[in-house]
Amino acid sequence: MSEQTVAIKAKKVASVTEELKNASSIVIINYRGLTVAEVTDLRQQLRDEGVKMEVIKNKVMDRAAAEAGFDDLKPTFNGPTAVVFSSEDPVAGPKIVHNFAKTNDKLKLKGGVIDGEVASLEEITAYAALPSREELLSTLANILQAPVRNFAYGVKAIADKKQSDDGDAA
């Protein structure tokens, strides 16, 4: 193997290691049996949520996982492997992949990382069931608005009652 090839491979391992370290969640999947259209659909769904899916050679993943401190992921790097990296919303990648796998039995989840810790398939599935960041923010906004909204309804009810009492007295 030439020095140039070794340098290219080392650069790829370093790049993947950085992605593994910086991702808020990672899902390793087996995509064997998916059609090109199905893979394209999955990639589009992921892209729409700011999530990246990349097919990476197993040997590169082995080395990158070791350098990133995720040795427990090594058994997942066999057969056709794709890696889903979520950098912003840690729930987005697991949720999309899990929902896609529900409708397409050819896609298999193999493992992953959540918040810097190697996660089991059960943990990834539980994580996928969580609401997205936007859904959580919307719920929080509704909770914070409720007391103000209820106070406004109370003031309006008092004003309406006072107005109807003043109308009856006249």
DOBATI-876030 format. One record per residue: residue number from 1; x, y, z of N, C-alpha, C in turn. Coordinates in Angstrom, 2 decimals. Layout:
num=NUM, n_u=X, n_v=Y, n_w=Z, ca_u=X, ca_v=Y, ca_w=Z, c_u=X, c_v=Y, c_w=Z
...
//
This chain:
num=1, n_u=0.85, n_v=-1.17, n_w=0.00, ca_u=0.00, ca_v=0.00, ca_w=0.00, c_u=0.90, c_v=1.24, c_w=0.00
num=2, n_u=0.60, n_v=2.18, n_w=-0.84, ca_u=1.44, ca_v=3.37, ca_w=-0.96, c_u=1.22, c_v=4.31, c_w=0.23
num=3, n_u=2.19, n_v=5.19, n_w=0.42, ca_u=2.09, ca_v=6.16, ca_w=1.52, c_u=0.90, c_v=7.08, c_w=1.32
num=4, n_u=0.61, n_v=7.40, n_w=0.08, ca_u=-0.52, ca_v=8.29, ca_w=-0.23, c_u=-1.84, c_v=7.63, c_w=0.19
num=5, n_u=-1.99, n_v=6.34, n_w=-0.11, ca_u=-3.20, ca_v=5.60, ca_w=0.26, c_u=-3.34, c_v=5.53, c_w=1.78
num=6, n_u=-2.24, n_v=5.28, n_w=2.47, ca_u=-2.25, ca_v=5.22, ca_w=3.93, c_u=-2.67, c_v=6.58, c_w=4.50
num=7, n_u=-2.14, n_v=7.64, n_w=3.92, ca_u=-2.47, ca_v=9.00, ca_w=4.39, c_u=-3.95, c_v=9.31, c_w=4.18
num=8, n_u=-4.49, n_v=8.89, n_w=3.04, ca_u=-5.91, ca_v=9.12, ca_w=2.75, c_u=-6.78, c_v=8.36, c_w=3.75
num=9, n_u=-6.41, n_v=7.11, n_w=4.00, ca_u=-7.18, ca_v=6.30, ca_w=4.95, c_u=-7.09, c_v=6.86, c_w=6.36
num=10, n_u=-5.91, n_v=7.32, n_w=6.76, ca_u=-5.72, ca_v=7.91, ca_w=8.09, c_u=-6.55, c_v=9.18, c_w=8.23
num=11, n_u=-6.62, n_v=9.95, n_w=7.16, ca_u=-7.42, ca_v=11.18, ca_w=7.17, c_u=-8.92, c_v=10.85, c_w=7.31
num=12, n_u=-9.36, n_v=9.80, n_w=6.63, ca_u=-10.76, ca_v=9.37, ca_w=6.71, c_u=-11.09, c_v=8.89, c_w=8.13
num=13, n_u=-10.19, n_v=8.11, n_w=8.73, ca_u=-10.40, ca_v=7.62, ca_w=10.11, c_u=-10.48, c_v=8.81, c_w=11.06
num=14, n_u=-9.59, n_v=9.78, n_w=10.89, ca_u=-9.60, ca_v=10.97, ca_w=11.75, c_u=-10.91, c_v=11.75, c_w=11.59
num=15, n_u=-11.39, n_v=11.86, n_w=10.36, ca_u=-12.65, ca_v=12.57, ca_w=10.09, c_u=-13.83, c_v=11.86, c_w=10.75
num=16, n_u=-13.90, n_v=10.55, n_w=10.59, ca_u=-15.00, ca_v=9.77, ca_w=11.19, c_u=-14.90, c_v=9.81, c_w=12.71
num=17, n_u=-13.69, n_v=9.74, n_w=13.25, ca_u=-13.50, ca_v=9.83, ca_w=14.70, c_u=-14.06, c_v=11.15, c_w=15.23
num=18, n_u=-13.77, n_v=12.24, n_w=14.53, ca_u=-14.28, ca_v=13.55, ca_w=14.92, c_u=-15.80, c_v=13.57, c_w=14.90
num=19, n_u=-16.40, n_v=13.00, n_w=13.85, ca_u=-17.87, ca_v=12.94, ca_w=13.76, c_u=-18.46, c_v=12.13, c_w=14.90
num=20, n_u=-17.81, n_v=11.01, n_w=15.23, ca_u=-18.29, ca_v=10.17, ca_w=16.33, c_u=-18.24, c_v=10.94, c_w=17.65
num=21, n_u=-17.17, n_v=11.68, n_w=17.87, ca_u=-17.02, ca_v=12.42, ca_w=19.12, c_u=-17.99, c_v=13.59, c_w=19.23
num=22, n_u=-18.30, n_v=14.23, n_w=18.10, ca_u=-19.12, ca_v=15.44, ca_w=18.12, c_u=-20.62, c_v=15.20, c_w=18.00
num=23, n_u=-21.02, n_v=14.01, n_w=17.58, ca_u=-22.44, ca_v=13.73, ca_w=17.37, c_u=-23.18, c_v=13.61, c_w=18.70
num=24, n_u=-24.40, n_v=14.14, n_w=18.76, ca_u=-25.20, ca_v=14.00, ca_w=19.97, c_u=-25.85, c_v=12.62, c_w=20.02
num=25, n_u=-26.08, n_v=12.02, n_w=18.85, ca_u=-26.53, ca_v=10.63, ca_w=18.81, c_u=-26.06, c_v=10.01, c_w=17.49
num=26, n_u=-25.84, n_v=8.69, n_w=17.55, ca_u=-25.37, ca_v=7.94, ca_w=16.39, c_u=-26.18, c_v=6.65, c_w=16.34
num=27, n_u=-26.63, n_v=6.28, n_w=15.14, ca_u=-27.32, ca_v=5.00, ca_w=14.97, c_u=-26.62, c_v=4.25, c_w=13.85
num=28, n_u=-26.25, n_v=3.01, n_w=14.13, ca_u=-25.62, ca_v=2.14, ca_w=13.14, c_u=-26.73, c_v=1.25, c_w=12.58
num=29, n_u=-26.85, n_v=1.23, n_w=11.25, ca_u=-27.92, ca_v=0.45, ca_w=10.62, c_u=-27.38, c_v=-0.48, c_w=9.54
num=30, n_u=-28.14, n_v=-1.53, n_w=9.27, ca_u=-27.89, ca_v=-2.44, ca_w=8.16, c_u=-28.97, c_v=-2.12, c_w=7.12
num=31, n_u=-28.56, n_v=-1.70, n_w=5.97, ca_u=-29.51, ca_v=-1.29, ca_w=4.93, c_u=-29.63, c_v=-2.33, c_w=3.81
num=32, n_u=-29.09, n_v=-3.52, n_w=4.01, ca_u=-29.12, ca_v=-4.57, ca_w=2.97, c_u=-30.57, c_v=-4.86, c_w=2.58
num=33, n_u=-30.82, n_v=-4.88, n_w=1.29, ca_u=-32.14, ca_v=-5.20, ca_w=0.78, c_u=-32.99, c_v=-3.99, c_w=0.44
num=34, n_u=-32.56, n_v=-2.81, n_w=0.89, ca_u=-33.31, ca_v=-1.60, ca_w=0.54, c_u=-33.05, c_v=-1.23, c_w=-0.92
num=35, n_u=-34.08, n_v=-0.76, n_w=-1.59, ca_u=-33.91, ca_v=-0.31, ca_w=-2.96, c_u=-33.26, c_v=1.07, c_w=-2.95
num=36, n_u=-32.78, n_v=1.49, n_w=-4.09, ca_u=-32.18, ca_v=2.82, ca_w=-4.21, c_u=-33.22, c_v=3.88, c_w=-3.83
num=37, n_u=-34.46, n_v=3.70, n_w=-4.26, ca_u=-35.52, ca_v=4.66, ca_w=-3.94, c_u=-35.76, c_v=4.73, c_w=-2.43
num=38, n_u=-35.73, n_v=3.58, n_w=-1.76, ca_u=-35.95, ca_v=3.56, ca_w=-0.31, c_u=-34.80, c_v=4.24, c_w=0.43
num=39, n_u=-33.57, n_v=3.99, n_w=0.01, ca_u=-32.42, ca_v=4.64, ca_w=0.64, c_u=-32.48, c_v=6.14, c_w=0.39
num=40, n_u=-32.86, n_v=6.53, n_w=-0.81, ca_u=-32.99, ca_v=7.95, ca_w=-1.14, c_u=-34.06, c_v=8.60, c_w=-0.27
num=41, n_u=-35.18, n_v=7.92, n_w=-0.08, ca_u=-36.26, ca_v=8.43, ca_w=0.77, c_u=-35.77, c_v=8.59, c_w=2.21
num=42, n_u=-35.07, n_v=7.59, n_w=2.72, ca_u=-34.54, ca_v=7.67, ca_w=4.09, c_u=-33.56, c_v=8.83, c_w=4.22
num=43, n_u=-32.65, n_v=8.95, n_w=3.27, ca_u=-31.66, ca_v=10.05, ca_w=3.31, c_u=-32.36, c_v=11.41, c_w=3.27
num=44, n_u=-33.42, n_v=11.53, n_w=2.48, ca_u=-34.15, ca_v=12.79, ca_w=2.38, c_u=-34.82, c_v=13.14, c_w=3.71
num=45, n_u=-35.45, n_v=12.15, n_w=4.33, ca_u=-36.08, ca_v=12.37, ca_w=5.64, c_u=-35.04, c_v=12.83, c_w=6.66
num=46, n_u=-33.88, n_v=12.19, n_w=6.64, ca_u=-32.81, ca_v=12.55, ca_w=7.57, c_u=-32.29, c_v=13.95, c_w=7.28
num=47, n_u=-32.05, n_v=14.24, n_w=6.01, ca_u=-31.53, ca_v=15.55, ca_w=5.61, c_u=-32.48, c_v=16.67, c_w=6.01
num=48, n_u=-33.80, n_v=16.41, n_w=5.88, ca_u=-34.80, ca_v=17.42, ca_w=6.24, c_u=-34.72, c_v=17.81, c_w=7.72
num=49, n_u=-34.19, n_v=16.91, n_w=8.53, ca_u=-34.07, ca_v=17.16, ca_w=9.98, c_u=-32.64, c_v=17.51, c_w=10.38
num=50, n_u=-31.77, n_v=17.73, n_w=9.40, ca_u=-30.39, ca_v=18.10, ca_w=9.69, c_u=-29.54, c_v=16.94, c_w=10.17
num=51, n_u=-29.91, n_v=15.72, n_w=9.77, ca_u=-29.19, ca_v=14.52, ca_w=10.18, c_u=-28.46, c_v=13.96, c_w=8.97
num=52, n_u=-27.27, n_v=13.42, n_w=9.20, ca_u=-26.43, ca_v=12.93, ca_w=8.11, c_u=-26.34, c_v=11.41, c_w=8.17
num=53, n_u=-26.47, n_v=10.77, n_w=7.02, ca_u=-26.28, ca_v=9.32, ca_w=6.91, c_u=-25.12, c_v=9.08, c_w=5.96
num=54, n_u=-24.20, n_v=8.22, n_w=6.39, ca_u=-23.02, ca_v=7.95, ca_w=5.58, c_u=-22.70, c_v=6.47, c_w=5.61
num=55, n_u=-22.37, n_v=5.92, n_w=4.46, ca_u=-21.91, ca_v=4.53, ca_w=4.38, c_u=-20.39, c_v=4.60, c_w=4.53
num=56, n_u=-19.90, n_v=3.90, n_w=5.56, ca_u=-18.47, ca_v=3.94, ca_w=5.89, c_u=-17.95, c_v=2.51, c_w=5.98
num=57, n_u=-16.77, n_v=2.28, n_w=5.43, ca_u=-16.19, ca_v=0.93, ca_w=5.48, c_u=-16.04, c_v=0.47, c_w=6.92
num=58, n_u=-16.30, n_v=-0.82, n_w=7.14, ca_u=-16.26, ca_v=-1.37, ca_w=8.49, c_u=-14.88, c_v=-1.23, c_w=9.15
num=59, n_u=-13.84, n_v=-1.38, n_w=8.39, ca_u=-12.49, ca_v=-1.26, ca_w=8.95, c_u=-12.23, c_v=0.18, c_w=9.42
num=60, n_u=-12.71, n_v=1.15, n_w=8.64, ca_u=-12.58, ca_v=2.56, ca_w=9.03, c_u=-13.39, c_v=2.81, c_w=10.31
num=61, n_u=-14.60, n_v=2.25, n_w=10.36, ca_u=-15.44, ca_v=2.42, ca_w=11.55, c_u=-14.79, c_v=1.78, c_w=12.77
num=62, n_u=-14.19, n_v=0.59, n_w=12.59, ca_u=-13.49, ca_v=-0.08, ca_w=13.70, c_u=-12.43, c_v=0.84, c_w=14.30
num=63, n_u=-11.60, n_v=1.37, n_w=13.44, ca_u=-10.50, ca_v=2.22, ca_w=13.91, c_u=-11.02, c_v=3.52, c_w=14.51
num=64, n_u=-12.00, n_v=4.14, n_w=13.86, ca_u=-12.54, ca_v=5.40, ca_w=14.37, c_u=-13.25, c_v=5.20, c_w=15.71
num=65, n_u=-13.99, n_v=4.11, n_w=15.84, ca_u=-14.69, ca_v=3.83, ca_w=17.10, c_u=-13.67, c_v=3.61, c_w=18.22
num=66, n_u=-12.59, n_v=2.92, n_w=17.92, ca_u=-11.55, ca_v=2.69, ca_w=18.93, c_u=-10.93, c_v=4.02, c_w=19.36
num=67, n_u=-10.64, n_v=4.89, n_w=18.40, ca_u=-10.04, ca_v=6.19, ca_w=18.71, c_u=-11.01, c_v=7.09, c_w=19.46
num=68, n_u=-12.32, n_v=6.94, n_w=19.21, ca_u=-13.33, ca_v=7.77, ca_w=19.87, c_u=-13.74, c_v=7.20, c_w=21.23
num=69, n_u=-13.26, n_v=6.00, n_w=21.54, ca_u=-13.59, ca_v=5.40, ca_w=22.83, c_u=-14.88, c_v=4.59, c_w=22.81
num=70, n_u=-15.31, n_v=4.15, n_w=21.64, ca_u=-16.55, ca_v=3.38, ca_w=21.51, c_u=-16.24, c_v=1.94, c_w=21.07
num=71, n_u=-15.34, n_v=1.28, n_w=21.78, ca_u=-14.95, ca_v=-0.09, ca_w=21.44, c_u=-16.14, c_v=-1.05, c_w=21.45
num=72, n_u=-17.15, n_v=-0.77, n_w=22.28, ca_u=-18.32, ca_v=-1.65, ca_w=22.37, c_u=-19.15, c_v=-1.67, c_w=21.09
num=73, n_u=-18.90, n_v=-0.72, n_w=20.19, ca_u=-19.63, ca_v=-0.68, ca_w=18.92, c_u=-19.06, c_v=-1.65, c_w=17.88
num=74, n_u=-17.84, n_v=-2.11, n_w=18.09, ca_u=-17.15, ca_v=-2.92, ca_w=17.08, c_u=-17.97, c_v=-4.11, c_w=16.56
num=75, n_u=-18.72, n_v=-4.83, n_w=17.41, ca_u=-19.50, ca_v=-5.96, ca_w=16.87, c_u=-20.58, c_v=-5.55, c_w=15.85
num=76, n_u=-20.95, n_v=-4.27, n_w=15.83, ca_u=-21.98, ca_v=-3.82, ca_w=14.89, c_u=-21.42, c_v=-3.57, c_w=13.49
num=77, n_u=-20.11, n_v=-3.55, n_w=13.35, ca_u=-19.49, ca_v=-3.24, ca_w=12.06, c_u=-19.24, c_v=-4.50, c_w=11.25
num=78, n_u=-20.32, n_v=-5.12, n_w=10.81, ca_u=-20.22, ca_v=-6.27, ca_w=9.90, c_u=-21.34, c_v=-6.17, c_w=8.89
num=79, n_u=-21.08, n_v=-6.60, n_w=7.69, ca_u=-22.07, ca_v=-6.48, ca_w=6.63, c_u=-22.20, c_v=-5.03, c_w=6.17
num=80, n_u=-23.20, n_v=-4.76, n_w=5.33, ca_u=-23.39, ca_v=-3.39, ca_w=4.86, c_u=-23.81, c_v=-2.50, c_w=6.03
num=81, n_u=-22.99, n_v=-1.50, n_w=6.31, ca_u=-23.23, ca_v=-0.64, ca_w=7.47, c_u=-23.32, c_v=0.81, c_w=7.04
num=82, n_u=-24.33, n_v=1.48, n_w=7.54, ca_u=-24.45, ca_v=2.92, ca_w=7.37, c_u=-24.54, c_v=3.53, c_w=8.76
num=83, n_u=-24.04, n_v=4.74, n_w=8.89, ca_u=-24.03, ca_v=5.42, ca_w=10.17, c_u=-24.84, c_v=6.71, c_w=10.04
num=84, n_u=-25.75, n_v=6.90, n_w=11.01, ca_u=-26.60, ca_v=8.09, ca_w=11.04, c_u=-26.09, c_v=8.98, c_w=12.17
num=85, n_u=-25.63, n_v=10.19, n_w=11.81, ca_u=-25.09, ca_v=11.13, ca_w=12.78, c_u=-26.09, c_v=12.27, c_w=13.01
num=86, n_u=-26.51, n_v=12.45, n_w=14.26, ca_u=-27.35, ca_v=13.60, ca_w=14.62, c_u=-26.47, c_v=14.55, c_w=15.41
num=87, n_u=-26.32, n_v=15.76, n_w=14.92, ca_u=-25.46, ca_v=16.69, ca_w=15.64, c_u=-26.26, c_v=17.70, c_w=16.46
num=88, n_u=-27.43, n_v=18.11, n_w=15.99, ca_u=-28.19, ca_v=19.12, ca_w=16.72, c_u=-29.24, c_v=18.49, c_w=17.62
num=89, n_u=-30.23, n_v=17.85, n_w=17.03, ca_u=-31.31, ca_v=17.24, ca_w=17.80, c_u=-30.98, c_v=15.76, c_w=18.00
num=90, n_u=-30.65, n_v=15.35, n_w=19.22, ca_u=-30.23, ca_v=13.97, ca_w=19.43, c_u=-31.34, c_v=12.94, c_w=19.20
num=91, n_u=-32.58, n_v=13.38, n_w=19.19, ca_u=-33.71, ca_v=12.47, ca_w=19.02, c_u=-34.03, c_v=12.25, c_w=17.54
num=92, n_u=-33.70, n_v=13.22, n_w=16.70, ca_u=-34.12, ca_v=13.19, ca_w=15.29, c_u=-33.65, c_v=11.93, c_w=14.55
num=93, n_u=-32.37, n_v=11.63, n_w=14.58, ca_u=-31.85, ca_v=10.47, ca_w=13.86, c_u=-32.46, c_v=9.16, c_w=14.32
num=94, n_u=-32.41, n_v=8.87, n_w=15.63, ca_u=-33.02, ca_v=7.62, ca_w=16.10, c_u=-34.51, c_v=7.52, c_w=15.76
num=95, n_u=-35.23, n_v=8.64, n_w=15.87, ca_u=-36.67, ca_v=8.63, ca_w=15.61, c_u=-36.96, c_v=8.32, c_w=14.14
num=96, n_u=-36.26, n_v=8.98, n_w=13.22, ca_u=-36.48, ca_v=8.77, ca_w=11.80, c_u=-36.14, c_v=7.35, c_w=11.40
num=97, n_u=-34.98, n_v=6.86, n_w=11.85, ca_u=-34.55, ca_v=5.51, ca_w=11.50, c_u=-35.51, c_v=4.47, c_w=12.08
num=98, n_u=-35.90, n_v=4.67, n_w=13.33, ca_u=-36.83, ca_v=3.72, ca_w=13.98, c_u=-38.17, c_v=3.70, c_w=13.24
num=99, n_u=-38.71, n_v=4.87, n_w=12.92, ca_u=-39.99, ca_v=4.93, ca_w=12.20, c_u=-39.88, c_v=4.32, c_w=10.80
num=100, n_u=-38.75, n_v=4.55, n_w=10.13, ca_u=-38.54, ca_v=3.97, ca_w=8.81, c_u=-38.46, c_v=2.46, c_w=8.91
num=101, n_u=-37.79, n_v=1.95, n_w=9.94, ca_u=-37.66, ca_v=0.50, ca_w=10.13, c_u=-39.02, c_v=-0.15, c_w=10.43
num=102, n_u=-39.93, n_v=0.61, n_w=11.05, ca_u=-41.27, ca_v=0.06, ca_w=11.33, c_u=-42.03, c_v=-0.23, c_w=10.05
num=103, n_u=-41.83, n_v=0.60, n_w=9.03, ca_u=-42.55, ca_v=0.42, ca_w=7.78, c_u=-41.74, c_v=-0.37, c_w=6.74
num=104, n_u=-40.47, n_v=-0.61, n_w=7.04, ca_u=-39.62, ca_v=-1.35, ca_w=6.10, c_u=-38.76, c_v=-2.34, c_w=6.87
num=105, n_u=-39.16, n_v=-3.59, n_w=6.85, ca_u=-38.49, ca_v=-4.60, ca_w=7.67, c_u=-37.08, c_v=-4.96, c_w=7.19
num=106, n_u=-36.66, n_v=-4.43, n_w=6.05, ca_u=-35.30, ca_v=-4.71, ca_w=5.56, c_u=-34.26, c_v=-3.88, c_w=6.31
num=107, n_u=-34.66, n_v=-2.74, n_w=6.83, ca_u=-33.74, ca_v=-1.88, ca_w=7.57, c_u=-33.63, c_v=-2.40, c_w=9.00
num=108, n_u=-32.40, n_v=-2.65, n_w=9.44, ca_u=-32.15, ca_v=-3.20, ca_w=10.78, c_u=-31.26, c_v=-2.24, c_w=11.57
num=109, n_u=-31.68, n_v=-1.91, n_w=12.76, ca_u=-30.85, ca_v=-1.15, ca_w=13.67, c_u=-29.85, c_v=-2.10, c_w=14.31
num=110, n_u=-28.59, n_v=-1.69, n_w=14.38, ca_u=-27.55, ca_v=-2.56, ca_w=14.90, c_u=-27.00, c_v=-2.07, c_w=16.24
num=111, n_u=-27.05, n_v=-0.79, n_w=16.47, ca_u=-26.50, ca_v=-0.23, ca_w=17.69, c_u=-26.37, c_v=1.27, c_w=17.56
num=112, n_u=-25.73, n_v=1.88, n_w=18.54, ca_u=-25.57, ca_v=3.32, ca_w=18.46, c_u=-24.95, c_v=3.92, c_w=19.70
num=113, n_u=-24.92, n_v=5.25, n_w=19.70, ca_u=-24.37, ca_v=6.03, ca_w=20.79, c_u=-25.35, c_v=7.16, c_w=21.08
num=114, n_u=-25.63, n_v=7.36, n_w=22.37, ca_u=-26.49, ca_v=8.47, ca_w=22.78, c_u=-25.76, c_v=9.24, c_w=23.87
num=115, n_u=-25.60, n_v=10.53, n_w=23.65, ca_u=-24.91, ca_v=11.41, ca_w=24.60, c_u=-23.57, c_v=10.85, c_w=25.04
num=116, n_u=-22.79, n_v=10.35, n_w=24.09, ca_u=-21.45, ca_v=9.90, ca_w=24.38, c_u=-21.33, c_v=8.51, c_w=25.00
num=117, n_u=-22.44, n_v=7.80, n_w=25.13, ca_u=-22.43, ca_v=6.46, ca_w=25.72, c_u=-22.97, c_v=5.45, c_w=24.71
num=118, n_u=-22.31, n_v=4.32, n_w=24.58, ca_u=-22.81, ca_v=3.25, ca_w=23.70, c_u=-24.17, c_v=2.80, c_w=24.23
num=119, n_u=-25.14, n_v=2.72, n_w=23.33, ca_u=-26.52, ca_v=2.41, ca_w=23.72, c_u=-26.97, c_v=1.08, c_w=23.12
num=120, n_u=-27.82, n_v=0.39, n_w=23.86, ca_u=-28.40, ca_v=-0.86, ca_w=23.36, c_u=-29.54, c_v=-0.53, c_w=22.39
num=121, n_u=-30.00, n_v=-1.54, n_w=21.67, ca_u=-31.13, ca_v=-1.33, ca_w=20.77, c_u=-32.37, c_v=-0.87, c_w=21.54
num=122, n_u=-32.57, n_v=-1.39, n_w=22.75, ca_u=-33.72, ca_v=-0.99, ca_w=23.57, c_u=-33.63, c_v=0.49, c_w=23.94
num=123, n_u=-32.42, n_v=0.95, n_w=24.27, ca_u=-32.24, ca_v=2.36, ca_w=24.62, c_u=-32.48, c_v=3.25, c_w=23.41
num=124, n_u=-32.01, n_v=2.82, n_w=22.25, ca_u=-32.22, ca_v=3.62, ca_w=21.04, c_u=-33.71, c_v=3.69, c_w=20.71
num=125, n_u=-34.41, n_v=2.57, n_w=20.86, ca_u=-35.86, ca_v=2.54, ca_w=20.61, c_u=-36.59, c_v=3.46, c_w=21.59
num=126, n_u=-36.20, n_v=3.42, n_w=22.85, ca_u=-36.82, ca_v=4.30, ca_w=23.86, c_u=-36.53, c_v=5.76, c_w=23.53
num=127, n_u=-35.32, n_v=6.04, n_w=23.11, ca_u=-34.93, ca_v=7.40, ca_w=22.73, c_u=-35.76, c_v=7.88, c_w=21.54
num=128, n_u=-35.99, n_v=6.97, n_w=20.59, ca_u=-36.77, ca_v=7.31, ca_w=19.39, c_u=-38.22, c_v=7.65, c_w=19.74
num=129, n_u=-38.71, n_v=7.14, n_w=20.87, ca_u=-40.09, ca_v=7.41, ca_w=21.28, c_u=-40.23, c_v=8.79, c_w=21.93
num=130, n_u=-39.12, n_v=9.42, n_w=22.27, ca_u=-39.18, ca_v=10.75, ca_w=22.89, c_u=-39.66, c_v=11.79, c_w=21.87
num=131, n_u=-40.32, n_v=12.84, n_w=22.37, ca_u=-40.70, ca_v=13.92, ca_w=21.45, c_u=-39.45, c_v=14.65, c_w=20.94
num=132, n_u=-39.56, n_v=15.25, n_w=19.77, ca_u=-38.44, ca_v=15.99, ca_w=19.21, c_u=-38.22, c_v=17.28, c_w=20.01
num=133, n_u=-37.12, n_v=17.93, n_w=19.74, ca_u=-36.79, ca_v=19.19, ca_w=20.43, c_u=-37.89, c_v=20.22, c_w=20.21
num=134, n_u=-38.39, n_v=20.32, n_w=18.97, ca_u=-39.43, ca_v=21.29, ca_w=18.66, c_u=-40.71, c_v=20.98, c_w=19.42
num=135, n_u=-41.06, n_v=19.68, n_w=19.50, ca_u=-42.26, ca_v=19.29, ca_w=20.24, c_u=-42.12, c_v=19.62, c_w=21.72
num=136, n_u=-40.93, n_v=19.39, n_w=22.28, ca_u=-40.70, ca_v=19.72, ca_w=23.68, c_u=-40.78, c_v=21.22, c_w=23.93
num=137, n_u=-40.20, n_v=22.01, n_w=23.03, ca_u=-40.27, ca_v=23.47, ca_w=23.17, c_u=-41.70, c_v=23.97, c_w=23.06
num=138, n_u=-42.47, n_v=23.39, n_w=22.16, ca_u=-43.88, ca_v=23.77, ca_w=22.01, c_u=-44.66, c_v=23.45, c_w=23.28
num=139, n_u=-44.43, n_v=22.27, n_w=23.84, ca_u=-45.10, ca_v=21.88, ca_w=25.08, c_u=-44.71, c_v=22.82, c_w=26.22
num=140, n_u=-43.43, n_v=23.14, n_w=26.31, ca_u=-42.96, ca_v=24.06, ca_w=27.34, c_u=-43.61, c_v=25.44, c_w=27.19
num=141, n_u=-43.70, n_v=25.94, n_w=25.97, ca_u=-44.32, ca_v=27.24, ca_w=25.73, c_u=-45.79, c_v=27.21, c_w=26.16
num=142, n_u=-46.50, n_v=26.13, n_w=25.84, ca_u=-47.90, ca_v=26.03, ca_w=26.26, c_u=-48.03, c_v=26.00, c_w=27.78
num=143, n_u=-47.13, n_v=25.28, n_w=28.44, ca_u=-47.17, ca_v=25.21, ca_w=29.90, c_u=-46.90, c_v=26.58, c_w=30.51
num=144, n_u=-45.94, n_v=27.30, n_w=29.96, ca_u=-45.61, ca_v=28.63, ca_w=30.48, c_u=-46.71, c_v=29.66, c_w=30.20
num=145, n_u=-47.42, n_v=29.49, n_w=29.10, ca_u=-48.49, ca_v=30.42, ca_w=28.74, c_u=-49.77, c_v=30.16, c_w=29.52
num=146, n_u=-49.97, n_v=28.96, n_w=30.02, ca_u=-51.24, ca_v=28.58, ca_w=30.66, c_u=-51.61, c_v=29.50, c_w=31.82
num=147, n_u=-50.72, n_v=29.80, n_w=32.78, ca_u=-51.13, ca_v=30.68, ca_w=33.89, c_u=-51.55, c_v=32.07, c_w=33.42
num=148, n_u=-50.81, n_v=32.63, n_w=32.47, ca_u=-51.14, ca_v=33.96, ca_w=31.95, c_u=-52.49, c_v=33.93, c_w=31.23
num=149, n_u=-52.69, n_v=32.88, n_w=30.42, ca_u=-53.94, ca_v=32.73, ca_w=29.69, c_u=-55.11, c_v=32.58, c_w=30.67
num=150, n_u=-54.95, n_v=31.76, n_w=31.69, ca_u=-56.02, ca_v=31.56, ca_w=32.68, c_u=-56.31, c_v=32.86, c_w=33.44
num=151, n_u=-55.26, n_v=33.62, n_w=33.77, ca_u=-55.45, ca_v=34.90, ca_w=34.44, c_u=-56.24, c_v=35.86, c_w=33.55
num=152, n_u=-55.89, n_v=35.88, n_w=32.25, ca_u=-56.59, ca_v=36.76, ca_w=31.31, c_u=-58.06, c_v=36.36, c_w=31.19
num=153, n_u=-58.35, n_v=35.06, n_w=31.15, ca_u=-59.74, ca_v=34.61, ca_w=31.11, c_u=-60.49, c_v=35.03, c_w=32.37
num=154, n_u=-59.83, n_v=34.94, n_w=33.51, ca_u=-60.45, ca_v=35.34, ca_w=34.79, c_u=-60.76, c_v=36.82, c_w=34.80
num=155, n_u=-59.82, n_v=37.64, n_w=34.37, ca_u=-60.04, ca_v=39.10, ca_w=34.33, c_u=-61.17, c_v=39.43, c_w=33.37
num=156, n_u=-61.20, n_v=38.75, n_w=32.21, ca_u=-62.26, ca_v=39.01, ca_w=31.24, c_u=-63.61, c_v=38.61, c_w=31.81
num=157, n_u=-63.66, n_v=37.47, n_w=32.52, ca_u=-64.93, ca_v=37.02, ca_w=33.11, c_u=-65.42, c_v=38.02, c_w=34.14
num=158, n_u=-64.50, n_v=38.55, n_w=34.96, ca_u=-64.89, ca_v=39.56, ca_w=35.96, c_u=-65.39, c_v=40.82, c_w=35.27
num=159, n_u=-64.68, n_v=41.25, n_w=34.21, ca_u=-65.08, ca_v=42.45, ca_w=33.47, c_u=-66.45, c_v=42.24, c_w=32.83
num=160, n_u=-66.68, n_v=41.06, n_w=32.24, ca_u=-67.97, ca_v=40.78, ca_w=31.61, c_u=-69.09, c_v=40.78, c_w=32.65
num=161, n_u=-68.82, n_v=40.18, n_w=33.81, ca_u=-69.82, ca_v=40.13, ca_w=34.88, c_u=-70.13, c_v=41.54, c_w=35.37
num=162, n_u=-69.10, n_v=42.34, n_w=35.57, ca_u=-69.29, ca_v=43.71, ca_w=36.04, c_u=-70.08, c_v=44.52, c_w=35.00
num=163, n_u=-69.77, n_v=44.29, n_w=33.73, ca_u=-70.46, ca_v=44.99, ca_w=32.66, c_u=-71.92, c_v=44.58, c_w=32.62
num=164, n_u=-72.21, n_v=43.29, n_w=32.81, ca_u=-73.61, ca_v=42.85, ca_w=32.79, c_u=-74.34, c_v=43.32, c_w=34.05
num=165, n_u=-73.64, n_v=43.40, n_w=35.19, ca_u=-74.27, ca_v=43.93, ca_w=36.42, c_u=-74.57, c_v=45.42, c_w=36.26
num=166, n_u=-73.67, n_v=46.17, n_w=35.61, ca_u=-73.90, ca_v=47.60, ca_w=35.38, c_u=-75.07, c_v=47.78, c_w=34.41
num=167, n_u=-75.18, n_v=46.91, n_w=33.45, ca_u=-76.29, ca_v=46.99, ca_w=32.48, c_u=-77.61, c_v=46.68, c_w=33.14
num=168, n_u=-77.65, n_v=45.73, n_w=34.10, ca_u=-78.89, ca_v=45.40, ca_w=34.81, c_u=-79.31, c_v=46.51, c_w=35.74
num=169, n_u=-78.36, n_v=47.25, n_w=36.32, ca_u=-78.66, ca_v=48.33, ca_w=37.28, c_u=-79.21, c_v=49.52, c_w=36.55
num=170, n_u=-78.93, n_v=49.74, n_w=35.31, ca_u=-79.35, ca_v=50.91, ca_w=34.58, c_u=-80.73, c_v=50.77, c_w=34.13
//
